Amino acid sequence: MRFRSKRMRLSGLSAAGGMERNASPLARVLSYLVTAVALVLALAFSAVIFGLLLFAGILVGAWFWWKTRALRRQMQEAAEAMAATGTAHAEGEGEIIEGVGVRIHEDRFGLAEYAEPGESGESGKPEAPDRPAGHGSGY
């Protein structure tokens, strides 16, 4: 069942959307030429868009660099002051909070069991570590 419209036969297109095998050489050359021009225009358009986005990114980066110059200067001066005095922070600033942590081992049923550091492990319960949790514990 070969059904082709008159318009398709006159334009040289087949029902599948491609060129007919018996299309004129001029139609084939023109179709290749139009395809090549479309590809070149698409590549040029994408290059222009990429260039504009790159330029906009450079502008935003330069603006951010300019706006943060005072902060960078303050950080440099603070680092030089700390290096000159040998202190990690200014005296009287900051607060150190110390504490002790106990690792709790959970079995597969979600029941927490732990042993105090002085207890023996005879009950089958794991012993709590001597150091706070989070220091090399892998959690």
PATIZA-52150 format. One line per field, with one value per residue (C-alpha): residue in one letter; z, y, x. Coordinates in Angstrom, 1 decimal. Each point is the difference from the previous one (the first is absolute). Layout:
PATIZA-52150
type a;...
zz Z;...
yy Y;...
xx X;...
end
This chain:
PATIZA-52150
type m;r;f;r;s;k;r;m;r;l;s;g;l;s;a;a;g;g;m;e;r;n;a;s;p;l;a;r;v;l;s;y;l;v;t;a;v;a;l;v;l;a;l;a;f;s;a;v;i;f;g;l;l;l;f;a;g;i;l;v;g;a;w;f;w;w;k;t;r;a;l;r;r;q;m;q;e;a;a;e;a;m;a;a;t;g;t;a;h;a;e;g;e;g;e;i;i;e;g;v;g;v;r;i;h;e;d;r;f;g;l;a;e;y;a;e;p;g;e;s;g;e;s;g;k;p;e;a;p;d;r;p;a;g;h;g;s;g;y
zz 0.0;-1.3;0.7;-0.9;-0.2;-3.0;2.1;1.2;-3.5;-1.3;2.9;-0.4;3.5;0.7;2.5;2.5;0.0;-1.9;-3.6;-2.7;-1.7;-3.4;1.2;-2.2;0.6;0.5;2.8;1.7;-0.2;1.3;2.9;1.0;-0.3;2.1;2.6;0.1;0.4;2.8;1.8;-0.4;1.2;3.1;0.8;-0.4;2.2;2.7;-0.1;0.4;2.9;1.7;-0.5;1.6;3.0;0.4;-0.1;2.5;2.3;-0.1;0.8;3.0;1.2;-0.4;1.9;2.8;0.2;0.2;2.6;2.3;-0.1;3.4;1.6;-1.6;1.3;3.6;-0.2;-1.1;2.8;2.6;-1.3;0.1;3.6;1.1;-1.6;1.7;3.5;-0.3;1.1;-1.7;1.1;1.8;3.8;1.6;-3.2;-0.7;2.3;0.4;1.0;1.2;0.5;0.2;-2.5;0.3;-3.1;0.1;-1.9;-1.3;-0.9;-3.0;1.9;0.9;3.7;1.3;2.2;1.4;2.8;2.1;-0.5;3.4;-0.5;-1.3;-3.2;1.5;-0.7;-3.7;-0.3;-1.9;2.1;-0.5;-1.5;2.1;-2.6;-1.0;-2.9;-3.3;0.3;-2.6;0.7;-3.6;0.7
yy 0.0;2.9;3.3;3.2;3.4;2.2;2.5;-2.5;-1.2;3.5;1.0;-3.1;-1.3;-3.6;-1.0;-0.8;3.6;-0.5;0.7;-2.4;-2.1;1.5;3.6;2.4;0.6;3.7;-0.8;-2.2;2.6;2.7;-2.2;-0.7;3.7;1.1;-2.7;1.2;3.7;-0.9;-1.9;2.9;2.5;-2.2;-0.3;3.8;0.7;-2.3;1.6;3.4;-1.1;-1.7;3.2;2.1;-2.3;-0.1;3.8;0.3;-2.5;2.1;3.2;-1.7;-1.3;3.4;1.7;-2.5;0.3;3.8;0.0;-2.4;1.8;1.7;-3.4;-1.6;2.9;-0.5;-3.7;0.5;2.5;-2.4;-2.8;2.1;1.2;-3.7;-1.0;2.9;-0.8;-3.7;-0.3;-1.9;2.6;3.3;-0.2;0.0;-0.9;-3.3;-2.7;-3.5;-2.6;-3.3;-3.2;-3.8;-2.3;-3.7;-2.1;-2.0;-3.3;-1.1;-3.5;-0.9;0.4;3.6;-0.6;2.2;-1.7;1.3;-0.6;2.6;0.3;-1.7;-3.0;-3.3;-1.4;-3.3;0.8;0.0;3.7;2.1;2.4;3.8;1.7;2.3;2.8;2.1;-1.3;1.6;-0.2;-2.6;-2.1;-0.1;1.4
xx 0.0;2.0;-1.7;1.8;-1.6;0.5;1.8;2.6;0.6;0.6;2.4;2.1;-0.7;-1.1;-2.7;2.7;1.2;3.3;1.0;-1.2;2.5;-0.9;0.0;1.9;3.6;-0.7;-2.5;2.5;2.8;-2.4;-1.1;3.6;0.8;-2.9;0.9;3.6;-1.0;-2.4;2.8;2.4;-2.5;-0.8;3.7;0.5;-3.1;1.2;3.5;-1.5;-2.1;3.0;2.1;-2.7;-0.4;3.8;0.1;-2.8;1.8;3.2;-2.0;-1.7;3.4;1.7;-2.9;0.2;3.8;-0.3;-2.7;1.9;3.4;-0.4;-0.9;3.1;2.2;-1.4;0.6;3.6;0.6;-1.4;2.1;3.1;-0.8;-0.5;3.3;1.8;-1.4;-0.1;-3.6;-2.8;-2.6;-0.2;0.0;-3.4;-1.9;-1.7;-1.2;1.3;-2.5;1.4;-1.9;0.2;-1.7;-0.9;-0.5;-3.2;0.0;-3.3;-0.9;-2.1;-3.2;0.8;0.5;2.8;2.6;3.2;2.5;1.7;3.7;0.8;-2.2;1.2;-1.3;-1.2;-3.7;0.6;-0.6;2.5;2.0;-0.4;3.1;2.3;-0.2;-3.1;-2.1;0.8;3.8;0.9;-3.0;-1.1;-3.4
end
